[in-house]
Amino acid sequence: LVKGSTGGPNAATRAGTSSQIVAIASDAAGTPLATVRLEGDNPYDFTGALLAWGATTAASDGLRGSGALGPVDAFGLDELQAGVAQAGITRTG
């Protein structure tokens, strides 16, 4: 048998961590065009909160289509950004 997940870090360990994300868009030559920075909750709590937001939003007729959809197609960019912020990650720069 393959051992399953240990459940991840406990609440005290998660409380001591956070998320810091940097995305850089570059042109074909590698010249940076834009940079975005995000910060917030630890990845475990964020993931759980975002999944809960997505499920709740989908259950309350918040989907914008059917079938296999990416997050922006499913919820819309503004709604997805609000959901991510509600789940604990916000834009800082």
N, C-alpha and C positions, 0 to 999 in steps of 0.2 A: 504494500500500500504506500501511496505517496502521502507524506505528512501535509496537512492543510495549513492555512495561515495561522499565525500565532495571535492574530488580532491587531497587530501593530503596537505602537508605543502607548503607554498609559497616559491619562489626562495630565499628570504632572510633567511628563516628558514633552508632550505636545505643547503645553503652555510655554515651554522654554524655546520654542521654535517659531519661525515665521516664514512667509514666502516673499521673495524678492525676484521680480521678473523684469528682464530688459529685452526688448525686441528692437532690432535695427533693420530697416528696409534699405536696401542698396540697389543701385542700378547695375547693369550688366558688367560695368567696369569695376564694380566693387565700391563705388563712391557712396557713402551713406547719404540717404535722402531724408530719413525721418527716424526718430528714436522715441520709444514709448517706455515708461517705467511704471510698474505696478507693484504694490506692496499689500500685505495683509496677513490673514490668519495662516496657521500651519497648513500644510497640504492635506493632511488627513481630515481635519475639521472642515476645511474649504470644500473638499470633494464631497463629503457627506451633505453639507448644506446646499451645494449646487445641484446635486442629484435630487434632493428633496424639493428645491425650487422648481426644477424642470418637471418633475412628476406632478407637483401641485398645479403648475401653470398648464401643463398638458391636460390634466383632468378637468380643468375649469375652462375648456374651450380656448386655450391660449395658443394652440398650434395654427400655423398659417398654411398648412398643406398636409399632404398625406404621403405615405411611402417613406423611402429612405431619404431623410433630410439632414443636412448639416445644421449646427446650432443657429446660425444666422437665418437660414431659410425657414427653420422651424418656428423661431420665436420673433425674428426681426432684430436688427442691430441694437436699437434703443432699449428694447425689452431685455435682450440678453445682457447688455451692459448693466442695466439696473439689477438683474438677477445675480450677476457676478458680484456687484457691490453689496447686495443684500447678503450674499454668501460669505463676504469678508475680504474681498480683494478690490482695491481701488486704485485709480490712476494717480500717480504722484508726479509725473513729468512727461 
